[in-house]
Amino acid sequence: MASSLFVLLDDIATILDDVAVMTKVAAKKTAGVLGDDLALNAQQVTGVNADRELPVVWAVALGSLLNKAILVPAALAIATFAPWAITPLLMLGGAFLCFEGFEKLAHKFLHSAAEDDAHHAALQQAVANPQVDMVQFEKDKIKGAVRTDFILSAEIIVISLGTVADKPFMSQLAVLVAISLAMTVGVYGLVAGIVKLDDAGLWLSRQAGAAARALGRGLLVAAPWLMKTLSVVGTAAMFLVGGGILVHGIPALHHVVEHWVAGQSWGVAALIENGSNGLTGIVAGAVVLGVVMAVQKLRGK
């Protein structure tokens, strides 16, 4: 019995080690979604009173956990009863990532500066106007952010599922749960820090010490640039991750890239592979956006 117990403990330790490794792999593959998730969710909760920013982030984080509580069982059911659907779902997720990335690039051509200015002005007026029902305003913000999170969470879960599709059920469950919790805590913990960065800078800039004031001014200057950087990096990562999914899902295209990479040094091979993934992502995003706009035009919207 003692030897059986040690075997069982060894099996559990092995499973946990495999889960940790697979979780790291899944986390790397979902990094593109994570980068955009940070910038997008931080933008979603702007426009609310400063003292209500953290409660809003907390509410969205709870909504994110609920999303993943729905998505993880659904993903496991697909892996169990319809494993053939994993690759098509990955392809759809990759295409959607490319579409989102290209839509961001095309935003300034599809929407005028006046529309963006009007949107920001409406947010500012809503916060400043005492007659606006801020409770309902916050609820609308939270609903919008949770809807966005559902899409991004679905992409993360599907990508992670593709990483462990050939593993035992318990390993799949452990990896998906680990990724879900890590992404939720990581994303919304950082979002909370980002949305309060300007407040921290303002507080420091009013302190007596010269060093604190200098740090506060630096944070106030850095906050908007951090948001812009997250958005740019997230968009680029969406093309790389989404394009990579499509390249690996299309055998002919994958073989072409493998042929180009064969015999090259590590640096050149990485440049060719990432360049191919990024170019594929841009082209796929343009095609999907064109189809979506054509459908909208046909429907008169």
ABEGO torsion letter per residue (X at the ends): XAAAAAAAAAAAAAAAAAAAAAAAAAAAAAAAAAAAAAAAAAAAABGBBAAAAAAAAAAAAAAAAAAAAAAAAAAAAAAAABAAAAAAAAAAAAAAAAAAAAAAAAAAAABBAAAAAAAAAAAAAAAABAABBAAAAAAAAAAAAAAAAAAAAAAAAAAAAAAAAABBAAAAAAAAAAAAAAAAAAAAAAAAAAAAAAAAAAAAAABABAAAAAAAAAAAAAAAAAAAAAAAAAAAAAAAAAAAAAAAABAAAAAAAAAAABGBBAAAAAAAAAAAAAAAAAAAAAAAAAAAAAAAAAAGX
